[in-house]
Amino acid sequence: MSAIRLGLVGLGKIARDQHLPAIAQTPGIDLVAVASRNAQAQGVANYPTIEAMLAEVRLDAVVLCQPPQARFAAGRAALLAGCHVFLEKPPGATLSEVEALAALAQEMGVTLFASWHSRAAAAVDAARDWLAAADIRAVHIAWKEDANVWHPGQTWLWEPGGFGVFDPGINALSILTAILPEPVRMLSADLDVPANCAAPIAARLQLATASGVPITAEFDFRQSGPPSWDIIADTARGRLVLAEGGNRLHLPNGPQPAEPEQEYPRLYARFVELVRAGASDVDVTPLRLVADAFLIARHHAVAAFNG
């Protein structure tokens, strides 16, 4: 089979740090064009907009790495051009946007892939398998980092549709919903919103599984020092700790062997697989939990954020 001719939209930090290296090492896919307002990539055609790119280059697929507020229009343009589409997380600013893209992809007969990179972390599958046979009593999530270190200059995070602390927090929810053996529902949410922002800088969540297992979560963008990206499950068999964003697993008998971190290469391998099979993968469960949190949240005003 010929390689999938790929265009990339949005050449920011995540695209440079993760997407470009993963594309380069994935068989069956070739990056041939980039659309970005403020940057250019070497060795490929560069365009200021996705519309200009689609008008001038023959593409089989497009990966969208720009902020979620702009993703629907870009995704729709790519799908209408007959391209398969890979969505960086979160897949859209709203559930209705993602559902509309999924319907259009089906109508056009092309692939839509709503990626959740943290689900591809090295220890997530092993944690899921262990919990499948465990009597889970309680789960706690601590997902905390310094916004100025991990998201410098990303003002879109603090605007409507930018998610604030839920931009990293949704990674935790994507893992949670992948490793637990039953559905999760949102019970309550307390959001700390800076006086100069439209999105929260911290969140405290109460959730539960369908059978009533309690889940608590703390998201915070004000962490100083190393980040905390941990999920802890207390079970009748002992405690499971999934640490470092899903890349390190500790079980009652001790730390487990660590596999190499290959999140984005695994995502691109999955995308190639979906395109070849003529299938889509659009799981909006993590996004729905975030939407539920905003629906039922109590908002608390906090000091302005000086990012």
N, C-alpha and C positions, 0 to 999 in steps of 0.2 A: 504494500500500500504506500501511496505517496504521503509525505509528511504533511501534517496539518499546518497550514499557513496562518500564523497568529499575529494579531495586532494587539498592542497593549495601550490602555488608556489611563493616564495619570502616572507620571514618573516621579512620585514622591518617595519618602523614606521606605515605606513597606515594599514598594516596587523594586527599589534599588537593593535593599537588604535581603529580600526573600524571593521575589518573583523572578528577577533576571537570572540569579544563579540557578534556581530550580528549573527554569525553562532550558537553560544551557545544558543541563545534565539529563533531560528527559528525552528518551528516544521517541520518534514519531511526531515531533512538534518543532517548528522553526519560527522564530520571531522575525518578522519581515518589516514591521512598521510600528511606530509609537506616536501617539497623539498626546501632547502635553502643552499647556499654555506657557510654562516657565522653564522647561528643561528639554534636552535632547539626548538621545542615546546614540552611541557609536555603532557603525556598521549596518544601520537600518535606515529606511526612509522615515523622516520626521515630519509631523504635521501639527498645527496649532489646535485642531479640533477633531473629534471623531467623525464629524460629517465630512471634513476635507479628506481624512484618511480613507473612509469608505468610498468616496467618489473616485479616488485615484488608484487604489491598490486592490488587487484581487485577494480577498481574505476568506479563509474557511471558518475562522473563530476569532473571538475578541475576549480579552480579559479586562475587567473593569476594576481599577485600583484607586479611583478618585473617591472623595468623601461621599457618604451615602446620600446626601441631599441631591447630588447630581446624577445618581446612578440610574434612576428610572428612565430619564430621557435618553441617556446613552445606551442603555440596554434595549430600549424599544427600537432605536435607530439600527442597532446591530442586528436584532432579530428580523426586522423588516427587510434588511439587506441579505437575509438568508444565512447569517452567521450563527454558529454555536457560541454560547456566552458562558463565561466563567465569572462569577460574582465574588469579589473579596467580601469578607464579613464586615459588618452585618450586610445582608443582601440588599437591603433598601432602608429608606427612612421610615416606611410604614408597611404594615402587613398587606394592605390593599395594593400597594405598588408591586410587591413581590408576586402576589397572586395574579395580578394582571399580566406580568411578564411571563409567568408560568403558562397561563392560558394562551398567550401569543406564541410562545415557543412550541406548544402543542399544535397550534393552528398552522405554523410555518413548517412543522416537521423537523425541527432542529433541537439540539441539546441545550438545556439550561441547568447549570450547576451552581447551587448555592453552597459555597464552601465554608467550612468551619475548621480553621487550621488547627485549633487546639485539640480537636477530636483525633487528629493525626499525630499527636504527641506520642513519644516512645512508649509510655507505660499505660496509656488509656485502655487499650484492649485487654491487657492483663488484669487491670483493676476491674473492668466489667466482668470478665470471666470469674474472678474470685468472688465478687459480690453476688453473682447469679446463684450461688449455692449458700449464701450467708443469710442469717436472720438479722436484718438491719434494724438497729434500735434508734439511731439518731445520726444526723449528718450536719457538719458545720463547714462553711466555706469562709476563708480569709483571703481576699484578693485585693492587695494594697500595693500601691506604687507611687512614685513621685512623678506627677504630670510634667514637671519642668525637665525631668531627665528623659522620660520615655516618649513624650509628645511635645518637644520644644517647638514653639511657634505655630502650633496647629490650632488656630483660632476657631476653625469650623467645629471643633469638639464642643464649644460652649454656646453654639447657636442652636435654634430649634432644629431638630432632626440630627443633631450631632452626638447625642447620647451622653455626653459628659463621662462620668465614671462608668457608665454602662458600656462604653466602647471596649475597655478591657474586661469589665464584669461579665459581658455576654459570653466571653471565652469560658469563664467558669460555668455558666449555665449550659453552654454547649457540651462541656464535658459531663456535667451532672446528668443531663438528660440522655447521654450516651451510655453511662455506666450503671444507672439504676434500672432494675428490672421492671419498674412500673411507672406510669405517668406521674408528673409533678404538677401541683397547682400552687398559685400565689395566694397567700392569706393576708399579708399586710406589708406595707413598705413605708419607711421614713426616709425622706430625701433631704439632704442638706444642699441648698442652692445658694451660691454666692450672690451678693447684691448686684454684681455687674454681669451676671451670666444668665442664660436661659436654660441651662442644663445642670444637673447636680454634680457636686464635687465628691459626695459621699452618699452611701445608701446602706440601710439596715433592713434586711428582708426576713420575713417569716414565710416559709413554704411548708408543704407537706406532700408526701406521696398519696396516691389514691387510697391506700389502706391506712393512712394516718401517721406514717413515720415522720417525726418532726425534722425540719431542715431550717437552719439559720444561715444567713450570709451577711458578711460585712465587706463592702467595697469602699475603698478610700483612695483618693488621688493625692492625699497630703502625707503619705508615708515618707519618712526620711530614712536614708540608708538603703540597704538591699530590699528589693521587693519581696512581698509574701504572696505566693500564688499556690495556695494549698487547699485541698479538700480532705476532710477527715470524716471517716465513717466508723461509728462504734457498732459492733455486731456481737452476736452471741459467741462468735469464734475469736473475738478480740478486735483490735483497732487496725484499720487500714488508713494509711496516710499517702495520698497522692500529691506529691510536692513538685515544686519548680515548674508549674504550669502544665503538669501532666507527664513530665519526663522522668520522675523518680518515684518509685513505689516502695513503701515500707509496709510489711505485713507483720503479724504477731511473731513470726519466726525470724524477723530481721529484714534488712534492706535486700531488695531483689536486684539481680544483675541488670544493669542499665544498657538499653539498646542505644545506638547512635540517634541523634536528633535529626529527623528527616521529614518534618511536617510538610513543607511545601513541595518537595519532590514527590511525596505520597499523594498530595492533592493533584498535582499535574498528571501523575500516572493514572489516577482515577478519572480525570477529565478526558484523557485520551481513550480510556476504556469506555466511557459513556458515549463519546462521539462515535467510536467504531461500532458500538452496539445500537446506536440510534435511540438512546435512552436519556432521561433527565433525572436529576437528584435535587429536589427542592424541599428541604426540611426547614420549616419556619418555627419549630418548637421553641428554640431559644429566644427568637424575636418576639414570639407571642408572650413569653414570660416577662420580657422587658415591657411590652405594651401593657400587660396586666398590672405591673408594678406602677407604671405611670397613671393608670386608670384609678387605682385605689389608694394612691400615696397621700401621706401627710407631708406637706412641704414645710421646711424649716429654713428661715433666712439666716445666712452666716456671712462672715466677713468677705469682702470683695477678694477675688482671686487675681493675683498679680503675676501672670505667667510670662 
